[in-house]
Amino acid sequence: MKTVETLNEGLKREYRVTITAKDIDARVDDEVKSIAPTVRMPGFRPGKVPPNLIRKMHGAALSADALNKAIDQSVRDLMTKEKLRPALQPAVTLADGYENGKDAELTVALEVLPDIETPSIDGLKLERLTVPADDKAVMAKIEEFAAQMKRFEDAPKTKKAAAGDQVIIDFAGSVDGVAFDGGTGEDMAVEIGSGQLIPGFEDQLIGAKVGDAKTVKATFPDEYPVENLKGAKAEFAVTVKEVKVPAASKIDDEFAKSLGLESLDKLKELMKDQVEQELNGLTRTYMKRKLLDQLAAAHDFDVPPTMVEAEFNQIWQQLEQEVANEDDPAAAKAELEKDRDDYHAIAVRRVRLGLLLSEIGQAHGVQVSQQEMQRLVMQAAQQYRPEDRQRFVEYVQQDALAAAQLRAPLYEDKVVDFLFEKAEISDRETTREELEAAIEADDDAGHVHGPGCGHDHDEKPAKKAAAKKPATKKDAVKDDAAPAKKPAAKKADAAPAKKADDKPAAAKKAAPAKAAEDKPAAKKAPAKKAAAKK
């Protein structure tokens, strides 16, 4: 093998590699020897077919296989000889005009990881903001939970429905006097003012009472998932069968028992554990951000452009999906475009921080054990249909990139925990509001976190403080490296059917289809619009 370096610019490298015809032919001989015992040919005993006949029968396939193996080995030898650490898979191109029996010329292009001096972990100082899980916080959590379990009770038949009430209706819809598929339903419960139905539908139920027959006129949104109903003006013949009013949720032993618990005290114990977990998570988020800030401030080095572009493209894709669901997508997209450079800088920082964390982890022996990796794979496999789980496990085992993406969040957390142990930490008790405000301030200050090779998974993305943002959410660009769960495919079989959820899905290699993607809507429901974004 002959090697000539043709490009050495920053982190970019390019080589011209020549594999001699003699080397390729020797590999063909090796292939012939390896398959000879299994070749069958009339007139010859098994395993006794002459090599020249085997070449004649299988020459093209043997030559192609030998060339591929020679290329793979040459690239590995090149990495070893030049002591290269590729950032991503090298791009290997075989020169045009190659023919069997001739030397093969390759172009190997890649970006290498930067040489990073082992980051110093001395002098790290962090403040740990803690919030006690007191009775007030626990009761607030229980009250929040009770509000989510809203109950309704029968109202007098003369009661006129108001905002916040629930009505039970039968309905039959039509467009231009023609009924449409899924446009009818019986005994549907609608909470007035909940926004679960298409715009204008619920408001027209205000003032209705039991036995009323109403004609509700409403227009389907332009983004409605059923093509022939997008923007259509519809009429619904509605019969009101019941009117219900919200029932007060008294938080006592009976409430706890309705949840299957022994008493209110037992419910408080469970809720206290949950509150403590939430508060500990907020504390860790704040500390982690301050830790990454210190690392970023102390290190500055070039990062591989392709890694940055891959990270930026993931950020941008998610943001574009967010702005597409705004009231004025075009205006939101225009505002977003103004901040393209800022988000590109975010991608640079993420990659740099990821490389730093990786370097620290390697330097100090931080590892993800085989048992931990197996647990990660099995947990991720649960997102898929039972019949696809084994295929997913095999996919991760065979694809190094998929395995690395799955391992990244746990590896990063272990490196962060290691650094917490080495840092000088001071404790200060605060309130939940102050802690959340401190985290929010980091968001507004343009804080960002880990890169594609070691994502900062539990943090929010940076957003420019001064610039006016489109109505995207602060958590629009979460750093989820594990296979992201796609939104369930909603069945567009009811006129008022729900739109698909607006959650972004991370780009990834093909993998078994997830069970959630194959589930139809649970039931036909009139005029439901998209679930509120989180």
ZAVEX-990943 format. One record per residue (C-alpha): x negated, y negated, z negated. Coordinates in steps of 0.001 Angstrom, whole numbers, plus 500000, padded with zeros to 6 digits. Layout:
// residues N
- u|v|w
- X|Y|Z
...
//
This chain:
// residues 534
- u|v|w
- 500000|500000|500000
- 498719|496567|500981
- 499961|493465|499188
- 499655|489787|500136
- 501117|486981|498014
- 502933|484559|500317
- 504596|482255|497761
- 503696|481143|494254
- 505735|478096|493358
- 506952|477502|489832
- 508702|480706|488822
- 509241|481830|492419
- 507085|484586|493879
- 507073|486251|497266
- 504915|489096|498588
- 504399|490880|501869
- 503955|494577|501205
- 502784|497073|503818
- 503525|500770|503361
- 501424|502856|505723
- 502964|505391|508073
- 500612|507952|506531
- 502133|507404|503079
- 505692|507687|504413
- 504818|510856|506340
- 503288|512384|503213
- 506541|511743|501406
- 508461|513435|504224
- 506215|516495|503715
- 507084|516401|500029
- 510774|516258|500895
- 510424|519206|503245
- 508753|521254|500514
- 511423|520357|497992
- 514361|521436|500184
- 512671|524399|501920
- 513866|527003|499365
- 517500|526043|500017
- 517454|525739|503828
- 519350|528422|505748
- 518710|529142|509456
- 519722|532143|511592
- 516805|534577|512039
- 514932|533495|508926
- 515114|534745|505403
- 516163|532180|502767
- 513215|529972|501917
- 511159|531107|504905
- 512205|528521|507498
- 509044|526911|508980
- 508435|523271|507937
- 508375|522071|511557
- 511890|523430|512111
- 513116|521808|508914
- 511697|518504|510172
- 513448|519029|513488
- 516783|519764|511820
- 516716|517111|509096
- 514048|514690|510280
- 516158|511512|510369
- 517635|512027|506896
- 514276|513068|505441
- 512535|510028|506905
- 515187|507640|505599
- 515023|509183|502136
- 511213|509098|502145
- 511210|505434|503220
- 513638|504468|500452
- 511552|506242|497831
- 508382|504645|499181
- 509979|501198|498982
- 511169|501773|495400
- 507746|502982|494329
- 505984|500123|496104
- 508110|497541|494328
- 507419|499188|490968
- 503704|499297|491732
- 503804|495633|492737
- 505425|494668|489429
- 502781|496599|487522
- 499791|495403|489565
- 500754|491719|489448
- 502110|491948|485872
- 505405|490489|486975
- 508459|490134|484730
- 511380|489647|487122
- 514243|487490|485892
- 516691|489327|488137
- 516505|492220|490597
- 513909|491395|493308
- 515215|490856|496841
- 513547|493407|499129
- 513780|493045|502914
- 512467|495523|505493
- 511036|493753|508546
- 513042|494022|511755
- 511916|496563|514307
- 510757|499286|511936
- 510520|502700|513602
- 509632|506139|512286
- 505929|506794|512522
- 504964|503130|512033
- 503875|501128|509017
- 506739|499532|507085
- 506437|495863|506207
- 508480|494519|503306
- 509170|491076|501925
- 509666|491091|498159
- 511057|487853|496756
- 511780|487262|493082
- 511832|484830|490233
- 509775|485666|487166
- 510472|484959|483551
- 508446|482087|482158
- 505551|482738|479822
- 506852|481652|476457
- 504588|481259|473496
- 505983|483222|470586
- 508423|480732|469091
- 507563|479578|465593
- 510228|480394|463048
- 508526|478543|460219
- 510161|475471|458767
- 513741|476302|459725
- 516116|474502|457378
- 519869|474997|457424
- 522837|473836|455415
- 525526|476399|454671
- 528911|474728|454365
- 531264|476939|452355
- 534984|476703|451703
- 536584|478630|448823
- 539577|480820|449667
- 541746|479326|446889
- 545436|479936|446184
- 546455|476889|448223
- 544664|478201|451323
- 546126|481677|450835
- 549684|480382|450463
- 549250|478149|453509
- 548258|481238|455488
- 551273|483169|454212
- 553590|480279|455106
- 552059|480135|458592
- 552617|483859|458950
- 556212|483542|457727
- 556877|480780|460257
- 555698|483073|463040
- 558199|485689|461879
- 561127|483332|462366
- 564495|484934|461694
- 567905|483794|462831
- 571266|484350|461204
- 574793|484071|462564
- 576312|480608|462589
- 580048|479797|462427
- 581724|480307|465793
- 582497|476614|465971
- 578814|475697|465589
- 577421|473801|468550
- 573928|474921|469535
- 571146|472467|468764
- 567411|472370|469339
- 565803|475089|467258
- 568882|477301|467306
- 569038|480634|469071
- 571732|481510|471590
- 572590|484943|472948
- 573638|484670|476590
- 574656|486579|479675
- 573578|484950|482932
- 573837|485332|486697
- 571648|483202|488951
- 571905|482184|492584
- 570092|480003|495114
- 572264|478337|497758
- 575111|480541|496566
- 573196|483772|497104
- 572272|485997|494169
- 568618|487020|493977
- 566818|490037|492598
- 566367|489921|488829
- 568631|486908|488516
- 571101|488517|486142
- 570837|489615|482535
- 572836|490379|479415
- 572367|489661|475717
- 569271|487573|476211
- 568051|485687|473124
- 566893|482144|473831
- 565486|479747|471243
- 566405|476256|472392
- 563329|474050|472633
- 560854|476935|472647
- 559913|476249|476257
- 560169|479919|477185
- 562459|479231|480150
- 561950|477211|483306
- 562164|473430|482815
- 565664|472094|482237
- 567307|475409|481443
- 567237|475303|477648
- 568239|471650|477298
- 571537|472385|479043
- 572444|474908|476342
- 572493|472191|473676
- 576056|471621|472498
- 577298|475027|473640
- 579292|477216|471278
- 580446|480828|471233
- 582671|481656|474218
- 581549|478722|476360
- 580908|479314|480049
- 578419|476884|481523
- 576752|476298|484859
- 573084|475626|484319
- 571173|473977|487145
- 567392|474256|487153
- 564500|474152|489589
- 561830|476832|489665
- 558264|475482|489300
- 556148|475232|492442
- 553671|477696|490907
- 556353|480289|490117
- 554977|483789|490890
- 557926|484857|493094
- 557232|483422|496531
- 560830|482844|497676
- 561713|481102|494400
- 558857|478597|494266
- 560431|475138|494008
- 563909|476569|494608
- 566979|474887|493098
- 569072|477483|491322
- 572369|477706|489500
- 573004|480082|486604
- 576459|481056|485431
- 575912|481352|481673
- 578211|482792|479021
- 577342|482009|475407
- 578052|485056|473235
- 576459|484040|469937
- 574884|481035|468292
- 572354|481633|465504
- 570526|479240|463203
- 567053|479629|461698
- 567099|481539|458435
- 564987|480262|455591
- 562025|482524|454856
- 561680|482702|451110
- 558205|483865|450208
- 558702|486325|447391
- 558459|490028|446597
- 561351|490785|448948
- 559529|489073|451799
- 556426|491157|451061
- 558517|494322|450951
- 560001|493486|454354
- 556431|493746|455601
- 555957|497160|454021
- 553974|495919|451005
- 554589|496527|447329
- 554762|492925|446175
- 553883|489317|446889
- 550655|489778|444924
- 549609|492541|447329
- 550386|490265|450281
- 548259|487540|448695
- 545347|489970|448336
- 545515|490901|452005
- 545859|487297|453103
- 542963|486220|450892
- 540715|488732|452663
- 541831|487314|456011
- 541288|483719|454901
- 537820|484588|453608
- 536932|486193|456945
- 538107|483108|458836
- 536210|480732|456575
- 533060|482859|456714
- 533351|482805|460489
- 533549|479007|460524
- 530556|478784|458191
- 528529|481075|460428
- 529558|479136|463536
- 528334|475875|462036
- 525036|477381|460830
- 524434|479091|464150
- 524931|475870|466065
- 522487|474009|463850
- 519978|476843|464200
- 520208|476795|467997
- 519886|473012|467983
- 516584|473307|466130
- 515294|475961|468515
- 516324|473946|471575
- 514725|470773|470253
- 511408|472530|469610
- 511033|474299|472969
- 511077|473113|476545
- 510037|475258|479506
- 511123|476014|483058
- 513843|478611|483464
- 514587|480808|486510
- 516890|478888|488895
- 518868|482001|489862
- 519691|482707|486213
- 520807|479107|485797
- 522981|479257|488911
- 524597|482506|487781
- 525376|480950|484391
- 526642|477719|485951
- 528864|479596|488401
- 530489|481477|485541
- 531117|478236|483643
- 532471|476491|486727
- 534721|479361|487732
- 536405|479363|484340
- 536816|475590|484321
- 538338|475621|487808
- 540852|478213|486678
- 541730|475974|483735
- 542249|472794|485761
- 544310|474710|488321
- 547003|475016|485652
- 547107|471332|484720
- 550096|469146|485571
- 548028|467424|488266
- 545385|469966|489399
- 543890|467662|492023
- 543282|464851|489533
- 541944|467247|486926
- 539575|468773|489496
- 538357|465290|490484
- 537585|464487|486839
- 535825|467812|486444
- 533639|467169|489497
- 532273|464034|487826
- 530736|466240|485142
- 529194|468889|487400
- 525659|467792|486502
- 526476|467925|482802
- 527719|471496|483078
- 524644|472419|485074
- 522527|471080|482210
- 524590|473236|479875
- 523720|476285|481971
- 520009|475408|481761
- 520202|475143|477999
- 522098|478411|477669
- 519508|480288|479690
- 516623|478693|477796
- 518159|479530|474421
- 518793|483094|475523
- 515178|483549|476559
- 514044|482089|473243
- 516243|484418|471223
- 515076|487370|473292
- 511433|486427|472767
- 511944|486027|469016
- 513745|489342|468805
- 511011|491209|470683
- 508246|489550|468692
- 509811|490583|465395
- 511081|494023|466292
- 514805|493266|466369
- 516577|496141|468109
- 520014|497482|468888
- 519972|501141|467871
- 521267|503941|470040
- 524099|504518|467568
- 525083|500831|467709
- 525020|500911|471504
- 527223|503985|471564
- 529743|502232|469339
- 529722|499207|471653
- 530382|501385|474684
- 533203|503278|472996
- 534817|500058|471764
- 534657|498542|475246
- 536029|501755|476760
- 539202|501346|474694
- 540204|498474|477001
- 540745|500975|479790
- 543324|503650|480473
- 542538|506962|478735
- 541835|508646|482070
- 539325|505906|483006
- 537368|505687|479772
- 534825|508379|480598
- 534237|506782|483995
- 533549|503468|482247
- 531062|505149|479898
- 529235|506655|482880
- 529295|503292|484656
- 527528|501614|481711
- 525036|504467|481434
- 524113|504188|485109
- 524107|500392|485467
- 521361|498657|483509
- 522913|495206|484014
- 526280|496330|482647
- 524565|497880|479627
- 522546|494700|479040
- 525686|492547|479172
- 527373|494814|476674
- 524359|494816|474361
- 523691|491055|474574
- 526176|489700|472006
- 525188|492201|469311
- 521475|491675|469987
- 521902|487912|469720
- 523799|488226|466447
- 521034|490411|465032
- 518370|487875|466035
- 520435|485060|464515
- 520857|487043|461278
- 517095|487630|461230
- 516488|483889|461564
- 519011|483136|458831
- 516955|485358|456526
- 513783|483414|457363
- 515321|479947|457085
- 515472|477770|454010
- 519195|477471|453320
- 520962|475005|451048
- 524619|475472|450093
- 527304|472820|449929
- 530981|473367|449180
- 533369|471482|451414
- 536923|471614|452732
- 538173|473512|455752
- 539098|470240|457435
- 535587|468846|457001
- 533987|472067|458214
- 536182|472201|461316
- 535478|468520|461947
- 531730|469189|461760
- 532068|471971|464335
- 534259|469760|466513
- 531638|467018|466333
- 529087|469461|467740
- 531424|470148|470666
- 531857|466454|471381
- 528137|465818|471083
- 527442|468108|474003
- 526386|471198|472048
- 525939|474432|473991
- 524817|477911|473330
- 523137|481085|474528
- 522580|482201|478124
- 523476|485093|480321
- 520786|487349|478946
- 521814|486723|475354
- 525062|484815|475147
- 526092|482793|472182
- 529415|484563|472085
- 531295|482990|469251
- 530653|479382|470157
- 532521|476870|472290
- 530943|475223|475324
- 529587|471765|475367
- 531646|468996|476752
- 530610|465460|477485
- 531754|463135|474710
- 531962|459783|476452
- 533377|460862|479792
- 537097|461355|480153
- 537747|465047|480568
- 540406|466796|482552
- 542925|468503|480351
- 540764|471567|479958
- 540501|473186|476548
- 537410|473075|474405
- 537277|476843|474540
- 537619|476964|478313
- 534107|478328|478760
- 533561|480909|476094
- 530396|482940|476443
- 531923|486427|476733
- 529410|488825|478127
- 531276|492014|477434
- 533743|492995|480166
- 536481|490427|479938
- 540030|491616|479714
- 541965|490468|482737
- 545490|489175|482307
- 548170|491787|482616
- 549796|491842|486030
- 553332|490598|485401
- 556093|492065|487474
- 557850|489392|489503
- 561172|491172|489402
- 563254|488769|487346
- 564147|485325|488531
- 563109|483786|485260
- 560180|486200|484783
- 557045|485087|483007
- 554099|483839|484991
- 550832|485672|484590
- 548769|484508|481617
- 546264|481799|482450
- 543227|483379|480865
- 540025|483301|482922
- 538375|486617|483716
- 534598|486929|483710
- 532969|487958|486977
- 531600|491464|486775
- 530826|494542|488813
- 533612|496868|489821
- 534708|499056|486952
- 537688|501290|486257
- 540965|499417|486313
- 542163|498491|482870
- 545354|499853|481509
- 546737|496390|480836
- 546580|495543|484517
- 548989|498340|485347
- 551703|497561|482821
- 554915|496026|484155
- 556659|493295|482245
- 558302|494682|479149
- 561772|493602|480247
- 563586|491288|482596
- 563796|487823|481146
- 565371|484749|482655
- 563334|481791|483693
- 560348|482243|481446
- 557377|480087|482200
- 553697|480629|481468
- 552721|481261|477885
- 551280|478214|476184
- 547538|478045|476589
- 545478|478490|473489
//
